């Protein structure tokens, strides 16, 4: 298989393939990784560590939660609500949420763990 054919099959440019081979970096795109695995190439997906692994919104809310053990988070989209609730569930922090006219309020309490509620 030529390099051009390989790049076309996984859906990236030849420049991208050369860059990853030269620098030894991992692919970020899940579709590219799954296509390479389908071709029988064992590849690891790039996983960001630390702040980069979280969205900027969740990173800011994480800092807010660490600073204020009991508080509220205002979310103006359902996507943000899902991000916050997933983060709180992962950390086992008790919370409840309610919807108002145009936004959601997620109230949390880090002093009470979700397994105690």
N, C-alpha and C positions, 0 to 999 in steps of 0.2 A: 504494500500500500504506500502510495506517495504521500508526502507531507501535505500537498494540496488536497488530495482526496480525504485524508484524515481530518484536516481542518473543516472541510465541507461537511463531513459526516457528523461531527460534533457541534457544528454551528458556530464556529469562531473563525477569525481571520488567521492567516499564516503568521502574521506579526505577533498575535496573542500567543499562539503555540510556541513560537521561538522565545518569547519573553519568559514564559513559564518554564521552558526547558533550560534557558540560560541562567535564570535567577533561582530556579528551584522553588518557586512559590506555588501555593495551592490555589485551585480554582474556587471562586466565590459563588458562581452560578450553579444552582442545584440541577438545572436541566442539563448543563454541560457535563456535570459529574455523572448523572444518571446515564447519559448517552455513552460516556466513556466506559462505565461499568457494563453496559449492554454489549460493548465491543470486547469485553473480557479484560479490561485494564483496571487494576485495583487502584483506586484514587481516593484520597481523603478530602472531604469538604473543608474549606477554610472556616474556622470558628474564631470569631473575634473574642478577645479576652478583656475583661474589665469594662471600662466606660463604653467602649465601642460596641460591646455586645448588647447594650441596652439602647433603646431609642432615647433621644435627647429629652423627651417628655418624661419618660420613666426615670431617667437619671436624676432629673430635677426633683421629681416627686420622692424618689428614694432619699435624697438629701433632706427634703422637708420632713419626711417620716422619721428619719433619724434625729432631727432637731426637735420635733414636736411629737411626743409619744401618743397623744390623743388629738385628733384633728379631722379636717374635712378636705376632700379633694373635689374640685369642680371640673366636670368633663363636658365638653360641648359636642362630642361625637361618640357614637356607640363603639367605634374602634378604640378610642381612648379608655372608655369604661372597661372594655375587655382586657386591654393592656394592664390597667390598674388592678383589676380583680385577679388576673393571673399572677401578677407580682405578689399581691397580698396572700393569695392561696399558697404560693411557693414558700413564702416566709412564715406561713401559718399565723397570720395576723387576723384577728377578728374584725369584721366590717359589716356594714349594711349599706344599701344604697336606695335612693329614691329619685324619682323623676319629677322634675318641675316643668314649667312651660317649655323652655328651650334647652335645658341642660339637665345633667344628672349630678347628684351629690353623693359621693362615697364617703361615709363616715367610718373612721377606723380607730382602733384602740390597741396599741402594742403592749399595754400592760396586761391585757386579757388575751391569752392564746386561743386560737380557734378550736383546739381540741378540748378546752375547758368550758366553752360556751354550751 
